Amino acid sequence: MADNAKLVTDAVDKGGQGAAAGSVAGPWGAIIGGAVGAGSSLLGGIMGSNAEEEAYKRRKQAYDNMIKRATGLQTEGERVFNNIVNNPNPYLNQVAYDLKNNQNDVLNAGRNQVNAGLAQQGIRGGQAGTLLARSVGNMTNQANQDLNNMMYNDIANNRNLQAAYNQAKALAGINASLQEFQG
């Protein structure tokens, strides 16, 4: 209602200014000047009101689009994050597979070095086989312990990452809920 009153007052004011300007040309000039002033004021007021409303709609649409994009990015980011955190490290899985199937290059190189050392010392036969088996067994046990420690640490790190992410997400939600939207 206040907008309509302002629109009318502006029209009367501009009409008066137009009439004063047109009065130099006589009474008809005053009438035409008043009509042009009032008409342009009304048209400008109506167009101005629509322009403001259109600008607000565009701002709101841009804001909604921004929220939609952010939500999409958050969803994709959470999917990737959860895939990383909830699945074991593929490198560690490969190491475990190699150890289980006697395909680990480091252990194979170690076995070859032990075998060469035994041959240099002249140890052959059953004694060499026993010493080689013990050495390879010790290396394999140590490698399995190291692998178990790395897997445990990987799981612990993933749990810590998940907890930190959930805490940050909760804090962000609390902070966002405390802010008032200014449209």
C-alpha positions in Angstrom: 0.0 0.0 0.0 2.9 2.4 0.8 4.4 1.6 -2.6 1.1 2.7 -4.3 0.9 5.9 -2.3 4.5 6.7 -3.2 3.8 6.0 -6.9 0.8 8.4 -6.8 2.7 11.2 -5.0 5.6 10.9 -7.4 3.2 11.1 -10.4 1.5 14.2 -9.0 4.9 15.8 -8.2 6.3 15.0 -11.7 3.0 16.1 -13.3 3.4 19.5 -11.5 7.0 19.8 -12.6 6.0 19.0 -16.2 3.1 21.5 -16.1 5.5 24.2 -14.8 8.0 23.4 -17.6 5.2 23.4 -20.2 3.6 26.6 -19.0 6.1 28.7 -21.0 4.3 27.5 -24.1 0.9 28.7 -22.7 -2.0 26.8 -21.1 -1.8 24.0 -23.6 1.9 23.6 -22.9 1.1 23.3 -19.2 -1.5 20.7 -19.8 0.7 18.6 -22.1 3.7 19.0 -19.8 1.7 17.9 -16.8 0.4 14.9 -18.6 3.8 13.9 -19.9 5.4 14.4 -16.5 2.7 12.4 -14.6 2.6 9.6 -17.3 6.4 9.2 -17.3 6.4 9.1 -13.5 3.7 6.4 -13.4 5.4 4.4 -16.1 8.8 4.7 -14.4 7.3 3.8 -11.0 5.6 0.7 -12.4 8.7 -0.4 -14.4 10.9 0.4 -11.5 8.8 -1.8 -9.2 8.9 -4.6 -11.7 12.7 -4.2 -12.2 13.2 -4.5 -8.4 11.1 -7.6 -8.2 12.8 -9.1 -11.2 16.2 -8.3 -9.7 15.1 -10.0 -6.4 13.9 -13.1 -8.4 17.2 -13.3 -10.2 19.2 -13.0 -6.9 17.0 -15.7 -5.4 17.4 -18.0 -8.4 21.2 -17.5 -8.4 21.2 -18.3 -4.6 19.1 -21.4 -5.2 21.4 -22.5 -8.0 24.4 -22.0 -5.8 22.8 -24.1 -3.0 22.0 -26.8 -5.6 25.6 -26.9 -6.9 27.0 -26.9 -3.4 24.7 -29.8 -2.4 25.8 -31.7 -5.5 29.5 -31.2 -4.7 29.0 -32.1 -1.1 27.2 -35.4 -2.1 30.0 -36.3 -4.6 32.7 -35.4 -2.1 31.1 -37.5 0.6 30.8 -40.4 -1.8 34.5 -40.3 -2.6 35.5 -39.6 1.0 33.4 -42.6 2.2 34.9 -44.8 -0.5 38.4 -44.0 0.7 37.7 -44.2 4.4 35.5 -47.4 4.3 37.7 -49.4 2.0 41.2 -50.7 2.9 44.2 -49.2 1.3 44.6 -51.0 -2.1 48.4 -50.9 -1.8 48.2 -52.7 1.5 45.9 -55.3 0.0 48.3 -55.9 -2.8 51.2 -56.3 -0.4 49.1 -58.8 1.6 48.3 -60.7 -1.6 52.0 -60.8 -2.6 53.1 -62.1 0.8 50.4 -64.8 0.8 51.3 -66.0 -2.7 55.1 -65.6 -2.3 55.3 -62.9 -4.9 56.8 -60.1 -2.9 59.8 -58.8 -4.7 61.6 -57.6 -1.5 61.2 -61.0 0.2 62.3 -62.8 -3.0 65.4 -60.6 -3.2 66.1 -61.3 0.4 65.8 -65.1 -0.1 68.2 -64.8 -3.1 70.7 -62.9 -1.0 70.6 -65.5 1.8 70.9 -68.3 -0.7 73.9 -66.6 -2.3 75.5 -66.0 1.1 75.1 -69.6 2.1 76.7 -70.7 -1.2 79.6 -68.4 -0.6 80.2 -69.9 2.8 80.1 -73.3 1.3 76.9 -74.4 3.2 75.0 -76.9 1.0 72.4 -79.6 1.3 70.0 -80.0 4.2 71.9 -77.5 6.4 71.6 -74.8 3.7 67.9 -75.6 3.2 67.2 -75.3 7.0 69.1 -72.0 7.3 67.4 -70.6 4.2 63.9 -71.7 5.5 64.6 -70.1 8.9 65.8 -66.8 7.3 63.0 -66.6 4.8 60.5 -67.5 7.7 61.9 -64.7 9.9 61.7 -62.2 7.0 58.2 -63.3 6.2 57.1 -63.1 9.8 58.6 -59.6 10.1 56.9 -58.5 6.8 53.6 -59.8 8.1 54.0 -57.9 11.4 54.9 -54.8 9.5 51.9 -55.3 7.2 49.5 -55.9 10.1 50.8 -52.7 11.8 50.3 -50.7 8.6 46.8 -52.1 8.2 45.9 -51.3 11.8 47.2 -47.8 11.4 45.4 -47.3 8.2 42.1 -48.4 9.8 42.8 -46.2 12.8 43.6 -43.2 10.6 40.4 -43.8 8.6 38.3 -43.9 11.8 40.0 -40.6 13.0 39.3 -39.0 9.6 35.7 -40.1 9.7 35.3 -38.7 13.2 36.9 -35.4 12.3 34.8 -35.1 9.2 31.6 -35.8 11.2 32.6 -33.3 13.8 33.3 -30.6 11.2 30.1 -31.3 9.4 28.1 -31.1 12.7 29.8 -27.8 13.6 29.1 -26.4 10.1 25.5 -27.4 10.4 25.2 -25.7 13.8 26.9 -22.5 12.5 24.7 -22.5 9.4 21.5 -22.9 11.5 22.6 -19.9 13.7 22.9 -17.6 10.7 19.8 -15.8 9.6 19.0 -15.6 5.9 19.1 -12.0 4.6 17.1 -12.1 1.3 
